[in-house]
């Protein structure tokens, strides 16, 4: 792709982190900053994918893990 609107290639964990944060920020009522969610999601993705032979369930398990970590967070 070329042009002004072309997006640079991202690593799978970056795409995962962005998508998780976009879904979780509203679910968490804005109590947790998007950047914090993204950082946690990246770490979670790396942890779950390290040594994994099957990657199909990493997104749903990772998102749930991140949500559970922050759901009772006050800030």
Secondary structure as GFF3:
##gff-version 3
##sequence-region A 1 75
A	DSSP	alpha_helix	12	27	.	.	.	ID=ss1
A	DSSP	alpha_helix	34	49	.	.	.	ID=ss2
A	DSSP	alpha_helix	58	70	.	.	.	ID=ss3
###
